[in-house]
Amino acid sequence: MMNVVFMVLYFLIIGLVIEISVTLLKLTGLKNTVARFQVISMLKGTGFTTDEPKSIIDHPVRRKISMFLILFGAFSLAVIISSISTLLTDDLRLMELSIIIGILTI
């Protein structure tokens, strides 16, 4: 049960990171649909294609956001795999995750 709660909380964090990143990219001038597609592509590590990556790589703020998303995506995959492999663990740090969610929501 605790592992399910942990996974839900972690996916909530991922959702918040996506929304914050989309908002930040929109503030740099990208359209909403382009920003969302690029954020999800970078987060999943599947590569972001088309002509839009050049507009991200050439912009210093967008480049920093994309570096964070690529690293966060790799980290998230490791966390999800780790949490699945430790189904029997009792120490899931739900309080810390709740605090992070609160901070990201604000």
DALINGI-V672705 format. One record per residue. RES is the residue in three letters. OMEGA is omega in degrees with one decimal (* if undefined). NEAR is the number of other ideal C-beta (glycine too) atoms within 12 Angstrom. Layout:
BEGIN
RES;OMEGA;NEAR + RES;OMEGA;NEAR
END
This chain:
BEGIN
MET;-179.0;12 + MET;179.5;20 + ASN;177.5;23 + VAL;177.9;15 + VAL;178.0;20 + PHE;-178.8;30 + MET;178.5;25 + VAL;178.8;21 + LEU;-179.1;29 + TYR;176.9;34 + PHE;174.2;20 + LEU;176.2;22 + ILE;179.3;30 + ILE;177.5;30 + GLY;178.4;21 + LEU;177.3;24 + VAL;177.9;31 + ILE;-177.5;31 + GLU;178.5;22 + ILE;-179.1;25 + SER;176.9;37 + VAL;178.8;30 + THR;179.5;19 + LEU;178.9;26 + LEU;175.4;37 + LYS;178.7;22 + LEU;177.3;16 + THR;174.9;24 + GLY;178.3;17 + LEU;174.5;28 + LYS;-177.2;15 + ASN;-177.0;16 + THR;178.6;15 + VAL;-178.7;24 + ALA;-178.1;32 + ARG;-179.9;23 + PHE;-178.3;26 + GLN;179.4;40 + VAL;-178.7;38 + ILE;178.1;26 + SER;-179.4;27 + MET;-178.9;37 + LEU;-179.9;34 + LYS;-179.2;20 + GLY;-178.9;19 + THR;-179.0;16 + GLY;178.7;17 + PHE;-171.8;30 + THR;-176.9;13 + THR;-178.3;14 + ASP;-174.9;12 + GLU;178.8;27 + PRO;179.1;22 + LYS;179.2;15 + SER;177.3;22 + ILE;-177.6;34 + ILE;-177.5;19 + ASP;-178.3;15 + HIS;-173.3;21 + PRO;-179.9;12 + VAL;178.7;21 + ARG;179.8;32 + ARG;178.5;21 + LYS;177.3;19 + ILE;-178.9;32 + SER;177.3;36 + MET;177.8;19 + PHE;-176.9;24 + LEU;179.3;34 + ILE;178.3;27 + LEU;179.3;18 + PHE;178.5;28 + GLY;177.9;28 + ALA;177.7;18 + PHE;-178.9;20 + SER;177.7;27 + LEU;178.4;20 + ALA;179.7;16 + VAL;-178.8;25 + ILE;178.2;22 + ILE;179.8;15 + SER;-178.6;18 + SER;176.6;28 + ILE;-177.5;17 + SER;179.2;12 + THR;-178.0;18 + LEU;-174.4;16 + LEU;-177.1;12 + THR;179.6;15 + ASP;-174.6;13 + ASP;-177.2;13 + LEU;176.1;25 + ARG;-178.8;20 + LEU;179.0;24 + MET;179.8;15 + GLU;178.1;16 + LEU;178.6;26 + SER;177.7;20 + ILE;178.4;15 + ILE;178.5;21 + ILE;178.6;24 + GLY;179.1;15 + ILE;-179.5;14 + LEU;179.5;23 + THR;178.8;15 + ILE;*;9
END
